[in-house]
């Protein structure tokens, strides 16, 4: 990961007790962790970005471990997502490097995860926000786990930086009542149901 020099790591955790209805017990918890790193490709076109996916795997493991610890351990984590914000001297594809790396880190640490890891990538400047989509680990059709967590960094990403983020949740949206596949109905065979 030496090509992506780490400037800082930020962790955020949210506990959602209610949204006007009864107090949830237990309260759903969602969190995100992100790293601000230098972008070795900023300001130039690099035709072969694929090796960078391997360079970022140690960072993905480190961020996953930090977020799992902040959420109180692996037990009950049942949703995940990832994202990136590339500083303005970079290009959208520099965020796409995180697709494989970020997914790898969470799958390695969380165990069997059959569903695709939802993601969002964009180019943005200081203070840009990113809505990281969340989805169930093993069944994409679990509606109660369709959610987002919003992150923002007031001093990044700078023009020559990139923000790499991971997100996880324990429990779905508070007061979820839109039907569809419920968690206790998950078969976990194909990543969909």
ZADRENDO-511811 format. One record per atom (N, C-alpha, C): residue number from 1; residue in one letter; x, y, z. Coordinates in Angstrom, 3 decimals, padded with zeros to 6 digits. Example, Ala and Ser with C-alpha at 12.3 -4.5 7.8 and 13.67 -1.06 7.14 Angstrom:
BEGIN
{1; a; {013.190; -005.690; 007.800}}
{1; a; {012.300; -004.500; 007.800}}
{1; a; {013.200; -003.300; 007.800}}
{2; s; {012.850; -002.250; 007.080}}
{2; s; {013.670; -001.060; 007.140}}
{2; s; {012.900; 000.030; 007.870}}
REM end
This chain:
BEGIN
{1; x; {000.823; -001.195; 000.000}}
{1; x; {000.000; 000.000; 000.000}}
{1; x; {000.861; 001.251; 000.000}}
{2; x; {002.180; 001.114; -000.038}}
{2; x; {003.058; 002.276; 000.076}}
{2; x; {002.797; 003.302; -001.026}}
{3; x; {002.231; 002.888; -002.153}}
{3; x; {001.924; 003.826; -003.223}}
{3; x; {000.793; 004.776; -002.834}}
{4; x; {-000.100; 004.310; -001.960}}
{4; x; {-001.199; 005.134; -001.448}}
{4; x; {-000.830; 005.507; -000.011}}
{5; x; {-000.179; 006.644; 000.164}}
{5; x; {000.286; 007.027; 001.501}}
{5; x; {-000.900; 007.470; 002.353}}
{6; x; {-001.056; 006.826; 003.495}}
{6; x; {-002.186; 007.056; 004.393}}
{6; x; {-002.012; 008.360; 005.162}}
{7; x; {-003.027; 009.238; 005.089}}
{7; x; {-003.012; 010.477; 005.876}}
{7; x; {-003.816; 010.334; 007.159}}
{8; x; {-005.008; 009.733; 007.060}}
{8; x; {-005.792; 009.557; 008.278}}
{8; x; {-006.897; 008.528; 008.075}}
{9; x; {-007.394; 008.033; 009.200}}
{9; x; {-008.527; 007.102; 009.229}}
{9; x; {-009.591; 007.706; 010.134}}
{10; x; {-010.847; 007.622; 009.701}}
{10; x; {-011.981; 008.128; 010.488}}
{10; x; {-013.020; 007.014; 010.601}}
{11; x; {-013.564; 006.848; 011.804}}
{11; x; {-014.617; 005.862; 012.058}}
{11; x; {-015.843; 006.599; 012.576}}
{12; x; {-017.024; 006.228; 012.070}}
{12; x; {-018.273; 006.783; 012.602}}
{12; x; {-019.257; 005.640; 012.840}}
{13; x; {-020.019; 005.761; 013.920}}
{13; x; {-021.014; 004.748; 014.281}}
{13; x; {-022.304; 005.459; 014.646}}
{14; x; {-023.420; 004.919; 014.147}}
{14; x; {-024.743; 005.464; 014.438}}
{14; x; {-025.606; 004.377; 015.078}}
{15; x; {-026.294; 004.720; 016.153}}
{15; x; {-027.324; 003.868; 016.749}}
{15; x; {-028.644; 004.572; 016.525}}
{16; x; {-029.602; 003.880; 015.920}}
{16; x; {-030.873; 004.513; 015.576}}
{16; x; {-031.959; 003.948; 016.488}}
{17; x; {-032.423; 004.754; 017.440}}
{17; x; {-033.380; 004.264; 018.434}}
{17; x; {-034.819; 004.330; 017.946}}
{18; x; {-035.165; 005.377; 017.195}}
{18; x; {-036.511; 005.466; 016.639}}
{18; x; {-036.551; 006.576; 015.604}}
{19; x; {-037.587; 006.590; 014.816}}
{19; x; {-037.867; 007.680; 013.876}}
{19; x; {-039.323; 008.091; 014.060}}
{20; x; {-039.678; 008.343; 015.295}}
{20; x; {-041.028; 008.767; 015.616}}
{20; x; {-041.927; 007.636; 016.092}}
{21; x; {-041.516; 006.407; 015.879}}
{21; x; {-042.287; 005.255; 016.328}}
{21; x; {-041.750; 004.751; 017.657}}
{22; x; {-042.058; 003.495; 017.998}}
{22; x; {-041.570; 002.942; 019.257}}
{22; x; {-040.037; 002.819; 019.254}}
{23; x; {-039.458; 002.837; 020.441}}
{23; x; {-038.009; 002.682; 020.584}}
{23; x; {-037.638; 001.253; 020.221}}
{24; x; {-036.659; 001.120; 019.339}}
{24; x; {-036.214; -000.197; 018.882}}
{24; x; {-035.346; -000.856; 019.943}}
{25; x; {-035.572; -002.138; 020.163}}
{25; x; {-034.764; -002.901; 021.116}}
{25; x; {-034.511; -004.288; 020.551}}
{26; x; {-033.314; -004.557; 020.063}}
{26; x; {-032.147; -003.686; 020.094}}
{26; x; {-032.191; -002.651; 018.975}}
{27; x; {-031.493; -001.568; 019.194}}
{27; x; {-031.431; -000.507; 018.184}}
{27; x; {-030.507; -000.935; 017.047}}
{28; x; {-030.921; -000.724; 015.794}}
{28; x; {-030.011; -000.992; 014.680}}
{28; x; {-028.774; -000.086; 014.782}}
{29; x; {-027.656; -000.620; 014.355}}
{29; x; {-026.396; 000.112; 014.397}}
{29; x; {-025.779; 000.050; 013.008}}
{30; x; {-025.283; 001.176; 012.531}}
{30; x; {-024.538; 001.171; 011.278}}
{30; x; {-023.315; 002.049; 011.444}}
{31; x; {-022.289; 001.698; 010.689}}
{31; x; {-021.050; 002.444; 010.824}}
{31; x; {-020.279; 002.480; 009.520}}
{32; x; {-019.340; 003.395; 009.487}}
{32; x; {-018.459; 003.519; 008.325}}
{32; x; {-017.056; 003.835; 008.811}}
{33; x; {-016.106; 003.453; 008.006}}
{33; x; {-014.712; 003.795; 008.253}}
{33; x; {-014.136; 004.235; 006.919}}
{34; x; {-013.318; 005.272; 006.954}}
{34; x; {-012.667; 005.663; 005.708}}
{34; x; {-011.230; 006.066; 005.960}}
{35; x; {-010.442; 005.919; 004.897}}
{35; x; {-009.044; 006.327; 004.912}}
{35; x; {-008.850; 007.381; 003.843}}
{36; x; {-008.080; 008.399; 004.177}}
{36; x; {-007.666; 009.409; 003.198}}
{36; x; {-006.213; 009.091; 002.839}}
{37; x; {-005.995; 008.834; 001.564}}
{37; x; {-004.670; 008.437; 001.081}}
{37; x; {-004.252; 009.321; -000.091}}
{38; x; {-002.952; 009.405; -000.305}}
{38; x; {-002.472; 010.060; -001.520}}
{38; x; {-002.886; 009.211; -002.718}}
{39; x; {-003.091; 009.854; -003.845}}
{39; x; {-003.464; 009.160; -005.071}}
{39; x; {-002.252; 009.166; -005.998}}
{40; x; {-001.564; 008.024; -006.153}}
{40; x; {-000.362; 007.995; -006.980}}
{40; x; {-000.633; 008.241; -008.459}}
{41; x; {-001.905; 008.221; -008.861}}
{41; x; {-002.262; 008.416; -010.266}}
{41; x; {-002.805; 009.818; -010.551}}
{42; x; {-002.889; 010.656; -009.518}}
{42; x; {-003.456; 011.995; -009.688}}
{42; x; {-002.649; 012.794; -010.707}}
{43; x; {-003.354; 013.496; -011.585}}
{43; x; {-002.716; 014.384; -012.534}}
{43; x; {-002.115; 013.734; -013.763}}
{44; x; {-002.335; 012.441; -013.921}}
{44; x; {-001.787; 011.761; -015.099}}
{44; x; {-002.665; 010.576; -015.460}}
{45; x; {-002.551; 010.126; -016.684}}
{45; x; {-003.302; 008.950; -017.108}}
{45; x; {-002.416; 007.721; -016.970}}
{46; x; {-002.899; 006.737; -016.234}}
{46; x; {-002.194; 005.458; -016.080}}
{46; x; {-003.030; 004.393; -016.767}}
{47; x; {-002.495; 003.769; -017.839}}
{47; x; {-003.294; 002.794; -018.574}}
{47; x; {-003.588; 001.503; -017.803}}
{48; x; {-002.721; 001.100; -016.877}}
{48; x; {-002.919; -000.168; -016.161}}
{48; x; {-003.076; 000.096; -014.667}}
{49; x; {-004.316; 000.140; -014.219}}
{49; x; {-004.615; 000.388; -012.809}}
{49; x; {-004.805; -000.897; -012.000}}
{50; x; {-004.885; -002.023; -012.673}}
{50; x; {-005.244; -003.262; -011.977}}
{50; x; {-004.282; -003.665; -010.854}}
{51; x; {-002.977; -003.458; -010.967}}
{51; x; {-002.111; -003.823; -009.839}}
{51; x; {-002.470; -003.093; -008.547}}
{52; x; {-003.053; -001.907; -008.649}}
{52; x; {-003.409; -001.131; -007.462}}
{52; x; {-004.458; -001.840; -006.609}}
{53; x; {-005.272; -002.685; -007.222}}
{53; x; {-006.271; -003.420; -006.435}}
{53; x; {-005.572; -004.309; -005.411}}
{54; x; {-004.471; -004.890; -005.790}}
{54; x; {-003.699; -005.740; -004.872}}
{54; x; {-003.014; -004.886; -003.800}}
{55; x; {-002.483; -003.719; -004.195}}
{55; x; {-001.817; -002.849; -003.243}}
{55; x; {-002.743; -002.436; -002.100}}
{56; x; {-004.040; -002.310; -002.394}}
{56; x; {-004.992; -001.800; -001.402}}
{56; x; {-005.592; -002.873; -000.493}}
{57; x; {-005.313; -004.140; -000.746}}
{57; x; {-005.891; -005.191; 000.097}}
{57; x; {-005.493; -005.059; 001.571}}
{58; x; {-004.241; -004.746; 001.910}}
{58; x; {-003.928; -004.563; 003.339}}
{58; x; {-004.720; -003.428; 003.984}}
{59; x; {-004.941; -002.350; 003.237}}
{59; x; {-005.753; -001.249; 003.773}}
{59; x; {-007.181; -001.720; 004.013}}
{60; x; {-007.738; -002.482; 003.099}}
{60; x; {-009.112; -002.980; 003.256}}
{60; x; {-009.235; -003.852; 004.501}}
{61; x; {-008.262; -004.690; 004.752}}
{61; x; {-008.282; -005.527; 005.961}}
{61; x; {-008.183; -004.666; 007.218}}
{62; x; {-007.309; -003.687; 007.188}}
{62; x; {-007.135; -002.789; 008.342}}
{62; x; {-008.425; -002.020; 008.633}}
{63; x; {-009.045; -001.482; 007.594}}
{63; x; {-010.294; -000.733; 007.792}}
{63; x; {-011.415; -001.646; 008.270}}
{64; x; {-011.485; -002.844; 007.706}}
{64; x; {-012.512; -003.796; 008.141}}
{64; x; {-012.353; -004.106; 009.619}}
{65; x; {-011.132; -004.387; 010.052}}
{65; x; {-010.888; -004.695; 011.467}}
{65; x; {-011.291; -003.531; 012.363}}
{66; x; {-010.993; -002.299; 011.939}}
{66; x; {-011.355; -001.119; 012.739}}
{66; x; {-012.868; -000.982; 012.857}}
{67; x; {-013.570; -001.200; 011.738}}
{67; x; {-015.017; -001.027; 011.765}}
{67; x; {-015.696; -002.141; 012.552}}
{68; x; {-015.274; -003.373; 012.366}}
{68; x; {-015.845; -004.480; 013.142}}
{68; x; {-015.664; -004.218; 014.637}}
{69; x; {-014.488; -003.762; 015.042}}
{69; x; {-014.247; -003.448; 016.457}}
{69; x; {-015.161; -002.320; 016.931}}
{70; x; {-015.316; -001.282; 016.123}}
{70; x; {-016.175; -000.147; 016.507}}
{70; x; {-017.634; -000.565; 016.648}}
{71; x; {-018.042; -001.579; 015.874}}
{71; x; {-019.422; -002.070; 015.956}}
{71; x; {-019.598; -003.124; 017.043}}
{72; x; {-018.546; -003.401; 017.797}}
{72; x; {-018.654; -004.332; 018.918}}
{72; x; {-018.416; -005.778; 018.556}}
{73; x; {-017.823; -006.042; 017.415}}
{73; x; {-017.517; -007.417; 017.016}}
{73; x; {-018.353; -007.885; 015.843}}
{74; x; {-017.960; -008.994; 015.288}}
{74; x; {-018.564; -009.569; 014.079}}
{74; x; {-020.017; -010.007; 014.269}}
{75; x; {-020.342; -010.481; 015.454}}
{75; x; {-021.667; -011.037; 015.741}}
{75; x; {-022.796; -010.095; 015.339}}
{76; x; {-023.671; -010.563; 014.469}}
{76; x; {-024.859; -009.810; 014.089}}
{76; x; {-024.688; -008.846; 012.925}}
{77; x; {-023.464; -008.589; 012.481}}
{77; x; {-023.293; -007.717; 011.321}}
{77; x; {-023.903; -008.433; 010.119}}
{78; x; {-024.870; -007.791; 009.475}}
{78; x; {-025.580; -008.491; 008.397}}
{78; x; {-025.780; -007.642; 007.143}}
{79; x; {-025.120; -006.488; 007.080}}
{79; x; {-025.200; -005.661; 005.881}}
{79; x; {-023.858; -004.980; 005.669}}
{80; x; {-023.568; -004.672; 004.397}}
{80; x; {-022.300; -004.024; 004.090}}
{80; x; {-022.385; -003.207; 002.822}}
{81; x; {-021.359; -002.361; 002.617}}
{81; x; {-021.245; -001.540; 001.423}}
{81; x; {-019.861; -000.920; 001.385}}
{82; x; {-019.544; -000.270; 000.268}}
{82; x; {-018.231; 000.358; 000.134}}
{82; x; {-018.341; 001.565; -000.790}}
{83; x; {-017.328; 002.424; -000.763}}
{83; x; {-017.356; 003.581; -001.634}}
{83; x; {-016.022; 004.294; -001.677}}
{84; x; {-015.925; 005.270; -002.572}}
{84; x; {-014.706; 006.064; -002.702}}
{84; x; {-015.045; 007.444; -003.247}}
{85; x; {-014.269; 008.430; -002.807}}
{85; x; {-014.323; 009.768; -003.379}}
{85; x; {-012.913; 010.087; -003.857}}
{86; x; {-012.774; 010.377; -005.129}}
{86; x; {-011.476; 010.698; -005.720}}
{86; x; {-011.345; 012.212; -005.780}}
{87; x; {-010.208; 012.734; -005.335}}
{87; x; {-009.943; 014.161; -005.414}}
{87; x; {-009.901; 014.631; -006.860}}
{88; x; {-010.053; 015.933; -007.068}}
{88; x; {-010.289; 016.485; -008.405}}
{88; x; {-009.139; 016.303; -009.393}}
{89; x; {-007.937; 015.997; -008.944}}
{89; x; {-006.837; 015.740; -009.888}}
{89; x; {-006.817; 014.284; -010.347}}
{90; x; {-007.739; 013.493; -009.821}}
{90; x; {-007.837; 012.093; -010.210}}
{90; x; {-009.008; 011.871; -011.141}}
{91; x; {-009.288; 010.616; -011.420}}
{91; x; {-010.413; 010.269; -012.280}}
{91; x; {-011.274; 009.203; -011.597}}
{92; x; {-012.491; 009.110; -012.063}}
{92; x; {-013.474; 008.181; -011.491}}
{92; x; {-012.897; 006.766; -011.346}}
{93; x; {-012.130; 006.348; -012.322}}
{93; x; {-011.568; 004.991; -012.314}}
{93; x; {-010.631; 004.750; -011.141}}
{94; x; {-010.063; 005.798; -010.578}}
{94; x; {-009.196; 005.645; -009.407}}
{94; x; {-010.005; 005.218; -008.185}}
{95; x; {-011.281; 005.529; -008.156}}
{95; x; {-012.154; 005.024; -007.093}}
{95; x; {-012.569; 003.587; -007.341}}
{96; x; {-012.713; 003.231; -008.620}}
{96; x; {-013.120; 001.862; -008.970}}
{96; x; {-012.079; 000.831; -008.563}}
{97; x; {-010.856; 001.264; -008.328}}
{97; x; {-009.810; 000.365; -007.818}}
{97; x; {-010.288; -000.312; -006.535}}
{98; x; {-011.130; 000.380; -005.786}}
{98; x; {-011.585; -000.094; -004.472}}
{98; x; {-012.619; -001.228; -004.564}}
{99; x; {-013.224; -001.420; -005.741}}
{99; x; {-014.249; -002.461; -005.866}}
{99; x; {-013.747; -003.813; -005.374}}
{100; x; {-012.664; -004.271; -005.907}}
{100; x; {-012.137; -005.589; -005.528}}
{100; x; {-011.521; -005.547; -004.138}}
{101; x; {-010.696; -004.552; -003.875}}
{101; x; {-009.978; -004.485; -002.593}}
{101; x; {-010.922; -004.363; -001.407}}
{102; x; {-011.845; -003.412; -001.475}}
{102; x; {-012.772; -003.204; -000.366}}
{102; x; {-013.656; -004.405; -000.117}}
{103; x; {-014.165; -004.990; -001.191}}
{103; x; {-014.977; -006.196; -001.047}}
{103; x; {-014.184; -007.350; -000.468}}
{104; x; {-012.949; -007.480; -000.921}}
{104; x; {-012.072; -008.545; -000.414}}
{104; x; {-011.898; -008.434; 001.095}}
{105; x; {-011.597; -007.230; 001.587}}
{105; x; {-011.349; -007.052; 003.010}}
{105; x; {-012.530; -007.463; 003.868}}
{106; x; {-013.724; -007.028; 003.467}}
{106; x; {-014.904; -007.365; 004.269}}
{106; x; {-015.233; -008.851; 004.171}}
{107; x; {-015.164; -009.418; 002.981}}
{107; x; {-015.472; -010.843; 002.828}}
{107; x; {-014.484; -011.710; 003.614}}
{108; x; {-013.214; -011.314; 003.621}}
{108; x; {-012.206; -012.065; 004.357}}
{108; x; {-012.513; -012.090; 005.845}}
{109; x; {-012.916; -010.963; 006.387}}
{109; x; {-013.124; -010.855; 007.834}}
{109; x; {-014.527; -011.254; 008.288}}
{110; x; {-015.536; -011.064; 007.431}}
{110; x; {-016.910; -011.343; 007.847}}
{110; x; {-017.330; -012.780; 007.587}}
{111; x; {-016.545; -013.526; 006.853}}
{111; x; {-016.909; -014.910; 006.559}}
{111; x; {-017.753; -014.993; 005.309}}
{112; x; {-018.585; -016.008; 005.248}}
{112; x; {-019.377; -016.243; 004.045}}
{112; x; {-020.297; -015.068; 003.748}}
{113; x; {-020.102; -014.481; 002.594}}
{113; x; {-020.914; -013.360; 002.123}}
{113; x; {-021.204; -013.627; 000.654}}
{114; x; {-022.422; -013.952; 000.326}}
{114; x; {-022.760; -014.342; -001.043}}
{114; x; {-023.281; -013.193; -001.910}}
{115; x; {-023.811; -012.159; -001.285}}
{115; x; {-024.389; -011.056; -002.063}}
{115; x; {-023.302; -010.072; -002.488}}
{116; x; {-023.548; -009.418; -003.602}}
{116; x; {-022.645; -008.389; -004.082}}
{116; x; {-022.543; -007.281; -003.040}}
{117; x; {-021.369; -006.650; -002.953}}
{117; x; {-021.184; -005.539; -002.026}}
{117; x; {-021.623; -004.265; -002.749}}
{118; x; {-022.713; -003.630; -002.318}}
{118; x; {-023.148; -002.388; -002.973}}
{118; x; {-022.051; -001.331; -002.868}}
{119; x; {-021.971; -000.460; -003.871}}
{119; x; {-020.910; 000.538; -003.826}}
{119; x; {-021.305; 001.835; -004.522}}
{120; x; {-020.568; 002.882; -004.183}}
{120; x; {-020.730; 004.196; -004.812}}
{120; x; {-019.349; 004.826; -004.912}}
{121; x; {-019.035; 005.340; -006.092}}
{121; x; {-017.743; 005.991; -006.339}}
{121; x; {-018.010; 007.310; -007.060}}
{122; x; {-017.197; 008.334; -006.757}}
{122; x; {-017.344; 009.598; -007.467}}
{122; x; {-016.080; 010.424; -007.330}}
{123; x; {-015.990; 011.474; -008.123}}
{123; x; {-014.933; 012.470; -008.004}}
{123; x; {-015.531; 013.649; -007.248}}
{124; x; {-014.806; 014.172; -006.272}}
{124; x; {-015.313; 015.291; -005.486}}
{124; x; {-014.194; 015.968; -004.732}}
{125; x; {-014.469; 017.141; -004.211}}
{125; x; {-013.467; 017.912; -003.492}}
{125; x; {-013.655; 017.880; -001.991}}
{126; x; {-012.953; 018.786; -001.305}}
{126; x; {-013.024; 018.888; 000.154}}
{126; x; {-014.472; 018.937; 000.625}}
{127; x; {-014.779; 018.148; 001.633}}
{127; x; {-016.105; 018.170; 002.228}}
{127; x; {-017.192; 017.480; 001.440}}
{128; x; {-016.848; 016.850; 000.326}}
{128; x; {-017.871; 016.117; -000.439}}
{128; x; {-018.493; 015.039; 000.437}}
{129; x; {-019.766; 014.808; 000.237}}
{129; x; {-020.419; 013.713; 000.941}}
{129; x; {-020.546; 012.522; 000.004}}
{130; x; {-020.688; 011.359; 000.594}}
{130; x; {-020.904; 010.137; -000.172}}
{130; x; {-021.930; 009.302; 000.568}}
{131; x; {-022.991; 008.928; -000.130}}
{131; x; {-023.978; 007.999; 000.424}}
{131; x; {-023.545; 006.597; 000.050}}
{132; x; {-023.088; 005.840; 001.024}}
{132; x; {-022.648; 004.460; 000.779}}
{132; x; {-023.864; 003.556; 000.933}}
{133; x; {-024.229; 002.846; -000.138}}
{133; x; {-025.381; 001.950; -000.037}}
{133; x; {-025.046; 000.716; 000.792}}
{134; x; {-026.052; 000.223; 001.489}}
{134; x; {-025.917; -000.996; 002.282}}
{134; x; {-026.855; -002.060; 001.732}}
{135; x; {-026.430; -003.295; 001.816}}
{135; x; {-027.252; -004.431; 001.430}}
{135; x; {-026.896; -005.632; 002.277}}
{136; x; {-027.810; -006.584; 002.380}}
{136; x; {-027.592; -007.784; 003.177}}
{136; x; {-026.394; -008.574; 002.662}}
{137; x; {-025.662; -009.201; 003.573}}
{137; x; {-024.454; -009.958; 003.230}}
{137; x; {-024.712; -011.145; 002.312}}
{138; x; {-025.840; -011.803; 002.473}}
{138; x; {-026.070; -013.056; 001.763}}
{138; x; {-027.276; -013.068; 000.845}}
{139; x; {-028.109; -012.046; 000.900}}
{139; x; {-029.325; -012.053; 000.097}}
{139; x; {-029.694; -010.627; -000.306}}
{140; x; {-029.462; -010.300; -001.549}}
{140; x; {-029.680; -008.939; -002.044}}
{140; x; {-031.133; -008.488; -001.947}}
{141; x; {-032.086; -009.420; -001.851}}
{141; x; {-033.499; -009.051; -001.851}}
{141; x; {-034.084; -008.775; -000.462}}
{142; x; {-033.257; -008.687; 000.574}}
{142; x; {-033.757; -008.378; 001.909}}
{142; x; {-033.975; -006.865; 001.990}}
{143; x; {-035.214; -006.443; 001.806}}
{143; x; {-035.538; -005.008; 001.707}}
{143; x; {-035.187; -004.224; 002.962}}
{144; x; {-035.315; -004.832; 004.117}}
{144; x; {-035.045; -004.106; 005.363}}
{144; x; {-033.594; -003.658; 005.466}}
{145; x; {-032.719; -004.250; 004.677}}
{145; x; {-031.294; -003.885; 004.711}}
{145; x; {-030.925; -002.889; 003.609}}
{146; x; {-031.883; -002.479; 002.769}}
{146; x; {-031.621; -001.422; 001.785}}
{146; x; {-031.511; -000.111; 002.556}}
{147; x; {-030.329; 000.438; 002.629}}
{147; x; {-030.102; 001.627; 003.434}}
{147; x; {-028.852; 002.336; 002.909}}
{148; x; {-028.513; 003.452; 003.505}}
{148; x; {-027.257; 004.150; 003.214}}
{148; x; {-026.690; 004.686; 004.517}}
{149; x; {-025.413; 004.958; 004.491}}
{149; x; {-024.778; 005.741; 005.539}}
{149; x; {-023.998; 006.828; 004.818}}
{150; x; {-024.135; 008.046; 005.282}}
{150; x; {-023.498; 009.186; 004.634}}
{150; x; {-022.208; 009.537; 005.359}}
{151; x; {-021.152; 009.711; 004.566}}
{151; x; {-019.873; 010.131; 005.133}}
{151; x; {-019.455; 011.443; 004.486}}
{152; x; {-018.606; 012.176; 005.188}}
{152; x; {-018.020; 013.413; 004.667}}
{152; x; {-016.732; 013.667; 005.430}}
{153; x; {-015.765; 014.221; 004.746}}
{153; x; {-014.492; 014.597; 005.365}}
{153; x; {-014.269; 016.073; 005.094}}
{154; x; {-014.226; 016.874; 006.153}}
{154; x; {-014.131; 018.326; 005.958}}
{154; x; {-012.826; 018.761; 005.308}}
{155; x; {-011.748; 017.984; 005.466}}
{155; x; {-010.464; 018.390; 004.890}}
{155; x; {-009.967; 017.407; 003.825}}
{156; x; {-010.881; 016.738; 003.179}}
{156; x; {-010.470; 015.794; 002.144}}
{156; x; {-011.674; 015.303; 001.358}}
{157; x; {-011.409; 014.646; 000.255}}
{157; x; {-010.073; 014.415; -000.271}}
{157; x; {-009.536; 015.679; -000.951}}
{158; x; {-008.257; 015.932; -000.733}}
{158; x; {-007.586; 017.002; -001.445}}
{158; x; {-007.421; 016.575; -002.897}}
{159; x; {-007.017; 017.492; -003.757}}
{159; x; {-006.971; 017.212; -005.199}}
{159; x; {-006.173; 015.966; -005.541}}
{160; x; {-005.093; 015.713; -004.812}}
{160; x; {-004.226; 014.573; -005.112}}
{160; x; {-004.438; 013.406; -004.158}}
{161; x; {-005.643; 013.307; -003.589}}
{161; x; {-005.954; 012.235; -002.643}}
{161; x; {-007.169; 011.441; -003.104}}
{162; x; {-007.388; 010.351; -002.392}}
{162; x; {-008.593; 009.555; -002.594}}
{162; x; {-009.065; 009.063; -001.222}}
{163; x; {-010.360; 009.047; -001.041}}
{163; x; {-010.985; 008.553; 000.181}}
{163; x; {-011.545; 007.165; -000.135}}
{164; x; {-011.114; 006.163; 000.625}}
{164; x; {-011.622; 004.794; 000.472}}
{164; x; {-012.444; 004.453; 001.712}}
{165; x; {-013.693; 003.996; 001.520}}
{165; x; {-014.596; 003.775; 002.647}}
{165; x; {-015.235; 002.391; 002.619}}
{166; x; {-015.528; 001.891; 003.817}}
{166; x; {-016.298; 000.665; 004.015}}
{166; x; {-017.434; 000.977; 004.976}}
{167; x; {-018.531; 000.250; 004.857}}
{167; x; {-019.673; 000.445; 005.747}}
{167; x; {-020.278; -000.906; 006.112}}
{168; x; {-020.821; -000.991; 007.304}}
{168; x; {-021.483; -002.213; 007.785}}
{168; x; {-022.637; -001.832; 008.696}}
{169; x; {-023.548; -002.784; 008.875}}
{169; x; {-024.677; -002.546; 009.775}}
{169; x; {-025.065; -003.828; 010.485}}
{170; x; {-025.648; -003.633; 011.648}}
{170; x; {-026.242; -004.715; 012.424}}
{170; x; {-027.711; -004.357; 012.566}}
{171; x; {-028.545; -005.089; 011.821}}
{171; x; {-029.971; -004.768; 011.812}}
{171; x; {-030.305; -003.850; 010.653}}
{172; x; {-031.571; -003.833; 010.307}}
{172; x; {-032.015; -003.040; 009.162}}
{172; x; {-032.487; -001.658; 009.558}}
{173; x; {-033.204; -001.020; 008.649}}
{173; x; {-033.755; 000.295; 008.950}}
{173; x; {-034.675; 000.182; 010.163}}
{174; x; {-034.595; 001.161; 011.041}}
{174; x; {-035.480; 001.154; 012.193}}
{174; x; {-036.922; 001.294; 011.683}}
{175; x; {-037.823; 000.525; 012.242}}
{175; x; {-039.239; 000.517; 011.849}}
{175; x; {-039.462; 000.022; 010.420}}
{176; x; {-038.570; -000.797; 009.889}}
{176; x; {-038.743; -001.335; 008.536}}
{176; x; {-040.061; -002.101; 008.473}}
{177; x; {-040.866; -001.796; 007.460}}
{177; x; {-042.159; -002.471; 007.316}}
{177; x; {-042.616; -002.472; 005.858}}
{178; x; {-041.654; -002.675; 004.938}}
{178; x; {-041.958; -002.673; 003.506}}
{178; x; {-042.087; -004.079; 002.932}}
{179; x; {-042.105; -005.085; 003.796}}
{179; x; {-042.311; -006.449; 003.323}}
{179; x; {-041.114; -006.999; 002.583}}
{180; x; {-041.380; -007.946; 001.692}}
{180; x; {-040.303; -008.589; 000.949}}
{180; x; {-039.654; -009.699; 001.748}}
{181; x; {-038.508; -010.134; 001.298}}
{181; x; {-037.770; -011.210; 001.953}}
{181; x; {-037.307; -010.755; 003.335}}
{182; x; {-037.617; -011.542; 004.343}}
{182; x; {-037.194; -011.236; 005.712}}
{182; x; {-035.909; -011.994; 006.026}}
{183; x; {-035.155; -011.510; 006.993}}
{183; x; {-033.867; -012.109; 007.340}}
{183; x; {-034.012; -013.592; 007.677}}
{184; x; {-035.067; -013.961; 008.382}}
{184; x; {-035.232; -015.377; 008.756}}
{184; x; {-035.632; -016.268; 007.579}}
{185; x; {-035.856; -015.678; 006.411}}
{185; x; {-036.189; -016.445; 005.205}}
{185; x; {-034.994; -016.605; 004.247}}
{186; x; {-033.865; -016.021; 004.602}}
{186; x; {-032.682; -016.060; 003.738}}
{186; x; {-032.163; -017.481; 003.610}}
{187; x; {-031.976; -017.910; 002.372}}
{187; x; {-031.391; -019.228; 002.094}}
{187; x; {-029.879; -019.121; 001.878}}
{188; x; {-029.423; -017.976; 001.371}}
{188; x; {-028.000; -017.762; 001.183}}
{188; x; {-027.362; -018.642; 000.128}}
{189; x; {-028.132; -019.033; -000.881}}
{189; x; {-027.600; -019.944; -001.900}}
{189; x; {-027.001; -019.214; -003.095}}
{190; x; {-027.619; -018.115; -003.509}}
{190; x; {-027.196; -017.481; -004.767}}
{190; x; {-026.888; -015.991; -004.631}}
{191; x; {-026.869; -015.472; -003.421}}
{191; x; {-026.619; -014.060; -003.223}}
{191; x; {-027.832; -013.177; -003.416}}
{192; x; {-028.943; -013.757; -003.841}}
{192; x; {-030.168; -012.997; -004.071}}
{192; x; {-031.206; -013.256; -002.989}}
{193; x; {-031.459; -014.520; -002.707}}
{193; x; {-032.484; -014.894; -001.723}}
{193; x; {-031.850; -015.722; -000.641}}
REM end
